[in-house]
Amino acid sequence: MIESSIQARVGRAIILSTCMTPDRVDEDHYIVRSSDGRRDYYVDLESECCTCPDSINGHTCKHVFLATIHQAKA
């Protein structure tokens, strides 16, 4: 169950990476727009957390994965 939810989040991040670029604040911090375009979330890659509800509830969210993908491309 846990593994499939992580795979789903990674999958959504990969899809988002084709049409969305997070704004880099510094080496490990990004601002990522929500997928509905209504909010911005602050992502801290060093601690692998985000200000979105999913991350606040203890999950590694798609925004963290998206920022990680973006960082790896840079």
C-alpha positions as CSV (number, residue, x, y, z in Angstrom):
1,M,0.0,0.0,0.0
2,I,2.7,2.5,1.0
3,E,4.8,1.6,-2.0
4,S,1.9,2.1,-4.5
5,S,1.1,5.5,-3.0
6,I,4.7,6.6,-3.4
7,Q,4.7,5.3,-7.0
8,A,1.5,7.3,-7.6
9,R,3.1,10.5,-6.3
10,V,6.2,10.0,-8.4
11,G,4.0,9.4,-11.4
12,R,2.1,12.6,-10.9
13,A,5.4,14.5,-10.4
14,I,6.7,13.1,-13.7
15,I,3.6,14.2,-15.5
16,L,3.7,17.6,-13.9
17,S,7.4,18.0,-14.9
18,T,6.4,18.0,-18.5
19,C,4.3,21.2,-18.1
20,M,5.4,22.9,-14.9
21,T,8.7,24.3,-13.7
22,P,9.1,25.0,-10.0
23,D,10.7,28.4,-9.1
24,R,14.1,27.9,-7.5
25,V,14.6,30.0,-4.3
26,D,18.1,28.6,-3.6
27,E,19.9,25.3,-3.9
28,D,17.4,23.2,-1.8
29,H,14.3,25.4,-1.8
30,Y,11.6,25.8,-4.4
31,I,8.2,27.3,-4.8
32,V,5.8,24.9,-6.6
33,R,2.4,25.9,-7.9
34,S,-0.4,23.5,-6.9
35,S,-1.7,21.4,-9.8
36,D,-5.0,23.3,-9.7
37,G,-3.1,26.6,-10.0
38,R,-4.7,28.1,-6.9
39,R,-1.8,27.9,-4.4
40,D,2.0,28.0,-4.1
41,Y,3.8,25.5,-1.9
42,Y,7.2,26.0,-0.4
43,V,9.4,22.9,-0.8
44,D,12.5,22.2,1.2
45,L,14.5,19.4,-0.4
46,E,17.0,19.1,2.4
47,S,14.3,18.0,4.8
48,E,12.1,16.5,2.0
49,C,9.0,18.5,3.1
50,C,6.5,20.8,1.6
51,T,3.8,23.2,2.9
52,C,1.0,21.2,1.1
53,P,-1.5,19.2,3.1
54,D,-0.1,15.8,1.9
55,S,3.4,16.6,3.2
56,I,2.0,18.2,6.5
57,N,0.3,14.8,7.0
58,G,3.7,13.0,6.8
59,H,3.9,11.9,3.2
60,T,6.5,12.7,0.6
61,C,4.4,14.7,-1.8
62,K,4.4,15.1,-5.5
63,H,5.8,18.7,-5.1
64,V,8.9,17.4,-3.4
65,F,9.3,14.8,-6.2
66,L,8.7,17.5,-8.8
67,A,11.4,19.8,-7.3
68,T,13.8,16.8,-7.1
69,I,13.2,16.1,-10.8
70,H,13.8,19.7,-11.6
71,Q,17.0,19.8,-9.5
72,A,18.3,16.7,-11.2
73,K,17.8,18.3,-14.6
74,A,19.8,21.4,-13.7
